[in-house]
Amino acid sequence: MSKLAQEKLNFLTQKAREIRKSIIMMLAEAGSGHPGGSLSAVELLTALYFYEMKIDPQNPRWEERDRFVLSKGHGAPVLYAVLAEKGFFPKEELMKLRKLGSILQGHPDMKRTPGVEISTGSLGQGLSAANGMAAAGKLDKKGYRVFVLLGDGELEEGQIWEAVMWAAHYKLDNLTVFVDYNGLQIDGPINEVMSPEPIPDKFKAFNWNVIEIDGHNFNQIIDAIEKAKKEKGRPTAIVAKTIKGKGVSFMENQVGWHGKAPTKEEMERAIAELEA
């Protein structure tokens, strides 16, 4: 496995810390939102936006850019924090989350927020949209890649598996899916609500290239992306084991933090932990 230089690893680790702090602060200010599934995906999006993806924050619709689709749209805070950190819009906008007239809605809105590729929120639909982007890239002979983040609970949606079948049938090797495999959804553990497991085996059954990683380990994330780029003739699913609420001790693995904002006191406690 390739290993990141220490300087690059330190850079990504610091970015992840800042992004987690932004998530906590914007949710506390808004008084609503989804911290658990936002915090679990921080390293995945940090690696994409600060290491891998070809993007231009000054030209969000650059034709040759790589595309990212946040299919689990309720995880919008992590995407907003990353986009602001990258420079797509001022970080001050984060404190206007879910407020009247804000560019940051409760779920991603492609018409309001620079850097958002497609509006998402109804679970299960993001992969179908990403399939279209990847297929268009192939037809137009473009070199861009398409990345998608799916929630593990989202895999209970039937449309996901139609899209998985479609992507394999049309050999979309420019498409990479991350599964944020934290094991919890709003009503409890995924294997008690409506188990999608065994997740890797199901993607393999649809003829996908499958890679399993620790979703908080930058070396494993980058290595998996590199392997996906080398795969020919089929899409790749990177099944990333993560911790819901990662980085904040009282939120980790607690299903109650799926969709509840921290109070001011809880925010201060969380920020203190992240800065320790």
C-alpha positions in Angstrom: 0.0 0.0 0.0 1.3 3.5 -0.9 1.9 5.7 2.1 1.4 9.5 2.2 4.3 11.7 3.0 4.1 12.9 6.6 3.7 16.5 5.5 0.7 15.6 3.3 -0.8 13.5 6.0 -0.5 16.3 8.5 -2.1 18.7 6.0 -5.1 16.4 5.5 -5.4 15.7 9.2 -5.5 19.4 10.0 -8.1 20.0 7.3 -10.3 17.2 8.7 -10.1 18.8 12.1 -11.1 22.2 10.8 -14.0 20.7 8.8 -15.3 18.9 11.9 -15.2 22.2 13.9 -17.1 23.9 11.1 -19.8 21.2 11.1 -20.3 21.5 14.9 -20.5 25.3 14.8 -22.8 25.6 11.9 -25.2 23.0 13.3 -25.2 24.7 16.7 -26.0 28.0 15.1 -28.7 26.5 12.9 -30.3 24.6 15.8 -31.0 21.6 13.5 -29.2 19.3 11.1 -27.4 16.0 11.0 -24.0 15.7 12.8 -23.6 11.9 13.0 -23.4 11.1 9.4 -21.6 14.3 8.6 -18.7 13.6 11.0 -18.4 10.0 9.8 -17.6 11.1 6.3 -15.1 13.9 7.0 -11.9 12.0 6.0 -13.6 10.6 2.8 -14.5 14.1 1.5 -11.3 15.7 2.8 -9.2 13.2 0.7 -11.3 13.8 -2.4 -11.3 17.6 -2.3 -7.9 18.2 -0.9 -5.9 15.4 -2.6 -7.7 13.8 -5.5 -10.3 15.7 -7.4 -9.6 18.0 -10.3 -11.7 21.1 -9.5 -11.5 24.8 -9.7 -13.4 26.7 -6.9 -13.2 29.9 -9.0 -14.9 28.1 -11.9 -17.3 25.5 -10.3 -18.8 24.5 -13.7 -15.4 23.9 -15.4 -16.3 21.3 -18.0 -13.3 19.0 -17.3 -13.8 18.9 -13.5 -14.3 15.7 -11.5 -17.8 15.4 -10.1 -18.9 14.6 -6.6 -22.5 13.5 -5.7 -23.6 13.5 -2.0 -26.4 11.0 -2.4 -27.1 10.9 1.4 -28.2 14.6 1.2 -28.9 15.0 4.9 -25.1 14.9 5.3 -25.0 18.3 3.7 -23.0 19.9 6.6 -19.8 18.0 5.7 -20.1 18.9 2.0 -20.7 22.6 2.9 -17.8 22.6 5.3 -15.5 21.1 2.7 -16.6 23.5 -0.1 -16.1 26.5 2.2 -12.7 25.3 3.3 -11.7 24.8 -0.4 -12.8 28.3 -1.3 -16.1 27.8 -3.3 -17.7 30.4 -1.0 -16.8 32.4 2.1 -16.7 30.4 5.4 -19.0 33.0 6.9 -21.9 31.5 4.9 -21.7 28.4 7.1 -23.3 30.2 10.0 -26.3 30.9 7.8 -27.2 27.2 7.3 -30.9 26.6 7.0 -31.7 30.3 7.5 -34.1 32.2 5.2 -32.3 33.4 2.1 -29.2 31.4 2.7 -27.2 29.7 -0.1 -27.0 26.6 2.3 -30.3 24.7 2.5 -30.9 21.7 4.7 -30.1 19.5 1.8 -27.7 20.3 -1.2 -29.2 22.6 -3.7 -27.4 22.9 -7.0 -29.1 26.2 -7.9 -28.0 27.9 -4.7 -24.6 26.6 -3.6 -21.4 26.8 -5.7 -19.8 23.4 -6.0 -22.9 21.3 -5.5 -23.3 19.1 -8.6 -26.9 18.1 -8.1 -29.7 18.6 -5.6 -30.1 15.6 -3.3 -32.2 14.6 -0.3 -34.6 11.9 -1.3 -32.4 8.9 -0.5 -31.4 6.4 -3.3 -31.4 8.8 -6.2 -27.8 10.1 -6.2 -26.2 7.1 -7.8 -28.6 7.2 -10.7 -27.7 10.8 -11.3 -24.0 10.0 -11.0 -24.4 7.2 -13.5 -25.7 9.7 -16.0 -22.7 12.0 -15.4 -20.3 9.1 -15.8 -22.0 7.8 -18.9 -21.9 11.3 -20.4 -18.2 11.5 -19.7 -17.7 8.3 -21.6 -19.9 9.3 -24.6 -18.1 12.7 -24.8 -14.7 11.1 -24.4 -13.9 13.3 -21.3 -11.3 12.3 -18.8 -13.2 13.4 -15.6 -14.2 11.0 -12.9 -17.4 10.8 -10.9 -17.4 10.1 -7.1 -20.5 9.3 -5.0 -21.1 9.0 -1.3 -23.8 6.6 -0.2 -25.0 6.0 3.3 -25.2 2.4 4.5 -28.8 2.8 5.5 -29.4 4.3 2.1 -28.6 0.9 0.6 -32.1 -0.2 1.7 -33.5 1.9 -1.2 -34.4 -0.3 -4.2 -33.3 2.3 -6.8 -29.7 1.9 -5.5 -29.6 -1.6 -6.8 -31.0 -0.8 -10.2 -28.4 1.9 -10.5 -25.6 -0.6 -9.3 -26.8 -3.0 -12.0 -26.9 -0.3 -14.7 -23.4 1.0 -13.9 -21.9 -2.5 -14.2 -23.8 -3.2 -17.4 -22.4 0.0 -19.1 -18.9 -0.6 -17.7 -18.6 2.7 -15.9 -15.0 2.4 -14.8 -14.9 6.2 -14.4 -17.4 5.9 -11.5 -16.3 5.3 -7.8 -18.8 4.9 -5.0 -18.0 5.3 -1.3 -20.2 3.6 1.2 -20.2 5.4 4.5 -20.5 2.2 6.5 -21.1 3.4 10.1 -23.7 0.8 10.9 -26.4 3.2 12.2 -29.4 5.0 10.7 -32.1 7.2 12.2 -34.1 4.4 13.6 -31.2 2.3 14.9 -28.6 -0.2 13.7 -28.9 -0.9 10.0 -28.8 -4.7 10.6 -31.9 -4.4 12.8 -33.9 -1.8 10.7 -33.5 -3.5 7.2 -30.1 -5.1 6.8 -28.3 -4.4 3.6 -25.4 -6.7 4.7 -23.2 -8.3 3.5 -22.5 -5.0 1.6 -19.2 -5.9 -0.2 -20.6 -9.3 -1.4 -23.7 -7.6 -2.9 -21.6 -5.2 -4.9 -19.4 -8.0 -6.0 -22.5 -10.0 -7.2 -23.2 -7.1 -9.5 -19.7 -7.4 -11.0 -18.3 -4.3 -9.2 -14.7 -4.0 -8.2 -14.9 -3.8 -4.3 -12.3 -2.4 -1.9 -12.8 -2.5 1.9 -11.0 0.2 4.0 -11.0 2.0 7.3 -12.8 5.2 6.3 -10.9 7.4 8.7 -7.4 6.3 7.5 -6.1 8.7 4.8 -3.5 6.2 3.6 -6.1 3.6 3.0 -8.5 6.1 1.4 -6.0 7.4 -1.1 -4.7 3.9 -1.9 -8.3 2.7 -2.6 -8.8 5.7 -4.9 -5.6 4.9 -6.8 -6.7 1.3 -7.2 -10.1 2.4 -8.5 -8.5 4.6 -11.1 -6.6 1.6 -12.4 -9.6 -0.7 -12.7 -10.8 -1.1 -16.3 -14.3 -2.1 -17.5 -16.2 -1.9 -14.3 -17.1 0.6 -11.5 -15.6 0.5 -8.1 -17.3 0.5 -4.7 -15.1 1.5 -1.7 -16.8 0.2 1.4 -15.4 2.5 4.1 -15.9 1.4 7.8 -16.6 4.5 9.7 -17.8 5.7 13.1 -21.0 7.8 13.3 -20.2 11.1 15.1 -16.4 10.5 14.7 -14.2 12.9 16.6 -16.7 14.0 19.3 -16.7 11.5 22.2 -20.3 12.0 23.3 -21.6 11.7 19.7 -19.6 8.6 18.6 -21.8 5.6 17.8 -24.8 7.3 19.3 -27.9 6.9 17.0 -29.5 9.9 18.9 -27.0 12.2 17.1 -28.2 11.2 13.7 -30.4 14.3 13.3 -30.0 16.5 16.4 -28.0 19.8 16.7 -25.7 20.4 19.7 -26.6 23.0 22.2 -24.2 25.9 22.8 -22.7 24.1 25.8 -22.3 20.8 23.8 -20.7 22.8 20.9 -18.1 24.3 23.3 -17.4 20.8 24.7 -17.0 19.3 21.2 -14.8 22.1 19.9 -12.6 21.8 23.0 -12.2 18.0 22.2 -11.3 18.7 18.6 -8.7 21.3 19.5 -7.1 19.2 22.2 
